Amino acid sequence: MGRRARARRHRHAVPALLETCGDLVDPAVRRDPARSWSAFLASVQRHHDVAPTVLHNDVHLGNWFRDATGRLGLCDWQAVVLGDGARDVAYALSTVLRVEDRRRWEDDLLDLYRDELAARGGPRIDADALRIRYRQQLWGALAFWAPTYHPPRLMPGDMQPRAISGEMLRRISAALVDHDAFAALDARAQGAGR
């Protein structure tokens, strides 16, 4: 599916989700669907404004596996893109971890990501800049899960079990609120996240 087709799918799914999700998504996020959609679009722009890295781009829990030796791996590589690595980090941490665990571990995991990225030849990202980029990219996680909860007309309605989609949205919403993700996209934060 091309970029324009994905954008159309999300443009309809995000507002529909925010109008129908009830308590799954925090009122601060669902109160103004147009503002949330604008935040997602701004996060996409930020995704393209930094030095790119290769992203899996669909790092939800169902795409992780453990091999016979116990090592973790990712499957379903059909959505690979170049962009801000903070997108995969935000998507993974906000969906794979229970809210309480994310809150406890995310600072350490962000530091680990910075260290591993630099150790493998990537840039050494300033800790504060990474945290801003992480906050900005949380909007992508919400937009990626919206179509699974409220599928658009041409999308299969059974991509994910509704209970799983709901739980992912609840987790992402908590991260958006915990990190005041709207504020992460203001002009000062945008400059600091580069």
N, C-alpha and C positions, 0 to 999 in steps of 0.2 A: 504494500500500500504506500503510495507516494505521500510526500509532506502535505500537499494541499488536501488530499483525501482525509488524512489524519486530522488536520486542522478543522475541517468541516465536521467530522465525527465528534471531536471534542467541543466545538463551538455550540453544538446542540445538547450534548450530554451533560456538560458542566452545569448550565443553568437548570436543566431538568432535574439533575441530581439535587441541587441546592433547594429546589422547590419541593421535592418529594421525600427527602431523606429523614425528616423528623429529627430526633435527638442524636442520630449518628454523627452529625457534623455540628460543631459548636455554633451557637447563634452568631458569634462574632464573624464567622466565615460565611454563613448562609444568609445573613441579614440582607446583604446587597450582592446578588449574583453578578451584576455587571461589574462591580468593583473586584470581585474575586476573579472573574474572567480576565479583566484588565491586568490583575496581578499575575495571572498565569502567562499572559502574552509578554509582560515585562520580564518574567523569569526566562522565557524562551529567548528573548533578545539578549539577556545577560549570558545565557548559555552559549551564544554565538560570539560574545565579546571577549572571551578569554582564550588563551592558547589551548588548542584542542588536544584531547586525548581520545583513545578508542574507548567507547562505552558499550556495554552490553545493552543497556537501555530498557531492560525489563527484568529487574533483579528481585522480583517478589519471591516470597517463600516457596511457591510451587516450582520455581526454576532452579532451586538449589538441590544438590544431592551429595551424598557421602559415598566414596568409592570403597572397594574392599579393604584398602589400607587405612581408611578413616579420614582421608583427605577430602576437603570440600571442593565441589566444582559447580559450574553453572551449565545448564542446558538451554535450549531454545534461543539460538543466536540469530534469529531472523530479523531482529530490530537494531542491529549494530549501527552506530552513528559515530561521528566525530563531534566532540563538544566538551563542555565543562565536566570534569570528573566529579564535581560536587553533585551533579544530577544523580548518578548512580549511588553515591554515598547517601544522599538525602532519601532517595527512593528505598534503599535497602534498610537503613536504620529506622525509618518511619513505618515500615510495613513488617519487616521480619521480627523485630523485637516487640515484646509487650510494652505498653506505655511505661510502666514502672521500671522495667529493665533499661529501656532507652534513656530515661531520665538519669538513671544511675551510671550508665556506661558510656553515654555518647561523647563526653569530653575526651575520655581515654581513647575511644575508637576513632575520633577525629584526629587526635594526635598520632595514633598508630597509622592512619591513612597518610598523613603528611610525611611521616618517617619512611614508610614503605614506598611511597611515590618517589621521594628523593633518592632512596637507596637503589631504585630500579631505573634511574636515569631521567626521571621527570624533574620538573622544577621544584625548588624548595619554596613552598607556599607559606606566607606569613600566617600565623595561627588565627589572628583576628580576621584577616581577609578570608580565610577558609570558612570560618564560622558565618560570616556574612553570606558568602556564596552558598553554603549549606542551607541557611535560612531562605534564601531566594529560590533555591531549587526545590524546596518542599512543595511549591505550587504545582510542579510537574507531576509529583506523585498523586496529588489529588486529581488532576486532570486525566492521568492514565487510568485510575481506578473508576472514575465517574462512568465511563461507558459500560463497565461490567455490572454496575448496579442498576443503571437505567439505560439499557441498550438502545442505540438509535435504530431506525427502521431496517437498515441493510446489514446490521450486525447480528451474529447469532446471539440469541437470548440466554444461552446456557454456557457462555464462556467460563464463568466462575460460579460456584454455588453462591446464592444470594447472601447466605449467612457469612461466608468468607469475605465477599465484597464489602458487606456491612462492617465487619470487624476491621478490615484494612482501612476503610474510610474513617472509622472512629479513631484508629491509631494515628492516621495522617492528620486529622483535624486537631487532635491533642498536640501534635508537634507544631502545627501552624500557630496555634494559640500560645503554646509554651515559648515559642521563639518570636512572637510578634512579627510574623512573616510579612504582614503588610508594610511595617516600618522598614524591613530589610530592603525594600525596593525604593525608598526615598532617595533623593539626589545624593546626600552625604554617604549613605550606605553603598550606593552604586559605585561611587568613586573609590571608597575604601576597599571594595571587594575585588578590585582589579589586580 
